[in-house]
């Protein structure tokens, strides 16, 4: 086993794909006792609506596609609503990408240019069906 390079800071969030964000917020806030961390907003760079809640020590990102043919909408169509991805916070997304690609890991869906947050996903084919995201705050 190789020594782990220190690029991972911590877990960041779990994302749940939903058809109706307002309905999901109502469940988490009104019935489960979660606290609103980030109000519902339109994330233009991803073309989706997002809100974040905290339940205990767990940050949950609720995501709804703005486009009925978008990637999250297609995900829901094939797999149903539910867990979409887990996100791991890193300091240097470029270093993470280099390390993963060097090890032959297939990556999908990345944003590494321009201002703001940057991210990359490991192909679910590489990670036993789980979509894993590495995230760097911009």
C-alpha positions as a Markdown table, in Angstrom:
| # | Residue | x | y | z |
|---|---|---|---|---|
| 1 | Unk | 0.0 | 0.0 | 0.0 |
| 2 | Unk | 1.3 | 3.5 | -0.8 |
| 3 | Unk | 1.5 | 6.3 | 1.6 |
| 4 | Unk | -1.4 | 8.7 | 1.4 |
| 5 | Unk | -0.6 | 12.1 | 0.1 |
| 6 | Unk | -2.0 | 14.9 | 2.4 |
| 7 | Unk | -4.5 | 16.4 | 0.0 |
| 8 | Unk | -7.8 | 15.5 | 1.8 |
| 9 | Unk | -9.0 | 18.0 | 4.4 |
| 10 | Unk | -12.3 | 16.5 | 5.5 |
| 11 | Unk | -15.7 | 15.3 | 4.5 |
| 12 | Unk | -17.7 | 18.2 | 3.1 |
| 13 | Unk | -21.3 | 17.0 | 2.4 |
| 14 | Unk | -23.6 | 14.3 | 1.1 |
| 15 | Unk | -25.8 | 15.4 | -1.8 |
| 16 | Unk | -29.4 | 14.1 | -2.3 |
| 17 | Unk | -31.0 | 14.5 | -5.7 |
| 18 | Unk | -34.6 | 15.6 | -5.4 |
| 19 | Unk | -37.5 | 16.4 | -7.8 |
| 20 | Unk | -38.9 | 19.2 | -5.6 |
| 21 | Unk | -36.4 | 21.1 | -3.5 |
| 22 | Unk | -39.1 | 23.0 | -1.5 |
| 23 | Unk | -40.7 | 19.7 | -0.5 |
| 24 | Unk | -37.3 | 18.2 | 0.6 |
| 25 | Unk | -36.5 | 21.4 | 2.6 |
| 26 | Unk | -39.8 | 21.1 | 4.4 |
| 27 | Unk | -39.0 | 17.5 | 5.4 |
| 28 | Unk | -35.5 | 18.2 | 6.7 |
| 29 | Unk | -36.4 | 21.6 | 8.4 |
| 30 | Unk | -39.9 | 21.1 | 9.7 |
| 31 | Unk | -40.0 | 17.4 | 10.4 |
| 32 | Unk | -36.4 | 16.2 | 11.0 |
| 33 | Unk | -35.1 | 19.2 | 12.9 |
| 34 | Unk | -32.3 | 20.2 | 10.5 |
| 35 | Unk | -30.9 | 23.7 | 10.5 |
| 36 | Unk | -30.8 | 25.7 | 7.2 |
| 37 | Unk | -27.1 | 26.3 | 6.3 |
| 38 | Unk | -27.5 | 27.7 | 2.8 |
| 39 | Unk | -30.9 | 28.9 | 1.6 |
| 40 | Unk | -32.3 | 27.7 | -1.7 |
| 41 | Unk | -30.6 | 29.4 | -4.6 |
| 42 | Unk | -29.9 | 28.9 | -8.3 |
| 43 | Unk | -26.3 | 27.8 | -9.0 |
| 44 | Unk | -25.8 | 29.0 | -12.5 |
| 45 | Unk | -22.5 | 27.2 | -13.1 |
| 46 | Unk | -24.3 | 23.8 | -12.5 |
| 47 | Unk | -27.7 | 24.9 | -13.7 |
| 48 | Unk | -29.4 | 23.6 | -10.6 |
| 49 | Unk | -31.2 | 24.7 | -7.5 |
| 50 | Unk | -29.3 | 24.0 | -4.3 |
| 51 | Unk | -30.0 | 24.3 | -0.6 |
| 52 | Unk | -27.9 | 23.0 | 2.3 |
| 53 | Unk | -29.1 | 21.8 | 5.7 |
| 54 | Unk | -27.2 | 20.5 | 8.7 |
| 55 | Unk | -28.6 | 17.6 | 10.6 |
| 56 | Unk | -26.5 | 16.8 | 13.7 |
| 57 | Unk | -22.9 | 16.9 | 12.3 |
| 58 | Unk | -23.9 | 16.0 | 8.8 |
| 59 | Unk | -24.2 | 18.7 | 6.0 |
| 60 | Unk | -26.7 | 17.6 | 3.4 |
| 61 | Unk | -26.8 | 19.3 | 0.0 |
| 62 | Unk | -30.3 | 19.1 | -1.6 |
| 63 | Unk | -30.0 | 19.4 | -5.4 |
| 64 | Unk | -32.7 | 19.8 | -8.0 |
| 65 | Unk | -31.9 | 20.1 | -11.7 |
| 66 | Unk | -33.1 | 23.3 | -13.4 |
| 67 | Unk | -33.2 | 21.5 | -16.7 |
| 68 | Unk | -35.6 | 18.5 | -17.0 |
| 69 | Unk | -33.0 | 16.9 | -19.3 |
| 70 | Unk | -30.0 | 17.8 | -17.1 |
| 71 | Unk | -27.6 | 15.3 | -15.4 |
| 72 | Unk | -29.4 | 15.3 | -12.0 |
| 73 | Unk | -32.8 | 15.0 | -13.7 |
| 74 | Unk | -31.5 | 12.0 | -15.8 |
| 75 | Unk | -30.0 | 10.5 | -12.6 |
| 76 | Unk | -33.4 | 10.7 | -10.9 |
| 77 | Unk | -35.1 | 9.2 | -14.0 |
| 78 | Unk | -32.8 | 6.2 | -13.9 |
| 79 | Unk | -32.1 | 5.7 | -10.2 |
| 80 | Unk | -34.8 | 7.6 | -8.5 |
| 81 | Unk | -34.5 | 10.4 | -5.9 |
| 82 | Unk | -31.9 | 9.8 | -3.2 |
| 83 | Unk | -28.2 | 9.8 | -2.5 |
| 84 | Unk | -26.4 | 11.4 | -5.4 |
| 85 | Unk | -22.8 | 11.9 | -4.2 |
| 86 | Unk | -20.5 | 12.3 | -1.3 |
| 87 | Unk | -18.1 | 15.2 | -1.3 |
| 88 | Unk | -14.6 | 15.4 | 0.1 |
| 89 | Unk | -13.0 | 18.8 | 0.8 |
| 90 | Unk | -9.4 | 19.4 | -0.5 |
| 91 | Unk | -6.9 | 22.2 | -0.6 |
| 92 | Unk | -5.6 | 21.7 | -4.1 |
| 93 | Unk | -7.9 | 20.2 | -6.7 |
| 94 | Unk | -5.2 | 20.1 | -9.3 |
| 95 | Unk | -3.0 | 18.0 | -7.1 |
| 96 | Unk | -5.9 | 15.6 | -6.4 |
| 97 | Unk | -6.6 | 15.3 | -10.2 |
| 98 | Unk | -2.9 | 14.6 | -10.8 |
| 99 | Unk | -2.7 | 12.0 | -8.1 |
| 100 | Unk | -5.9 | 10.2 | -9.3 |
| 101 | Unk | -5.0 | 10.3 | -13.0 |
| 102 | Unk | -1.5 | 9.0 | -12.1 |
| 103 | Unk | -3.1 | 6.0 | -10.5 |
| 104 | Unk | -5.3 | 5.4 | -13.5 |
| 105 | Unk | -8.6 | 6.6 | -11.9 |
| 106 | Unk | -11.2 | 7.7 | -14.5 |
| 107 | Unk | -12.6 | 11.1 | -13.8 |
| 108 | Unk | -15.9 | 12.6 | -14.9 |
| 109 | Unk | -17.6 | 16.0 | -14.6 |
| 110 | Unk | -15.0 | 18.5 | -13.5 |
| 111 | Unk | -14.8 | 22.2 | -13.1 |
| 112 | Unk | -11.2 | 23.4 | -12.6 |
| 113 | Unk | -11.0 | 26.7 | -14.4 |
| 114 | Unk | -12.1 | 30.2 | -13.6 |
| 115 | Unk | -13.1 | 31.8 | -10.4 |
| 116 | Unk | -15.1 | 30.2 | -7.7 |
| 117 | Unk | -15.4 | 26.6 | -6.4 |
| 118 | Unk | -13.7 | 23.8 | -8.3 |
| 119 | Unk | -14.6 | 20.1 | -8.3 |
| 120 | Unk | -14.1 | 16.7 | -10.0 |
| 121 | Unk | -15.9 | 13.4 | -9.7 |
| 122 | Unk | -14.5 | 9.9 | -9.8 |
| 123 | Unk | -16.4 | 7.8 | -12.2 |
| 124 | Unk | -18.9 | 5.6 | -10.4 |
| 125 | Unk | -17.5 | 2.7 | -12.4 |
| 126 | Unk | -14.3 | 3.2 | -10.5 |
| 127 | Unk | -15.8 | 3.4 | -7.0 |
| 128 | Unk | -18.3 | 0.5 | -6.8 |
| 129 | Unk | -21.2 | 2.6 | -8.1 |
| 130 | Unk | -20.7 | 5.5 | -5.7 |
| 131 | Unk | -20.2 | 9.0 | -7.1 |
| 132 | Unk | -17.4 | 10.6 | -5.2 |
| 133 | Unk | -16.7 | 14.3 | -5.5 |
| 134 | Unk | -13.5 | 16.2 | -4.6 |
| 135 | Unk | -14.3 | 19.9 | -3.8 |
| 136 | Unk | -12.1 | 22.9 | -3.4 |
| 137 | Unk | -13.7 | 26.2 | -2.2 |
| 138 | Unk | -12.9 | 29.1 | -4.4 |
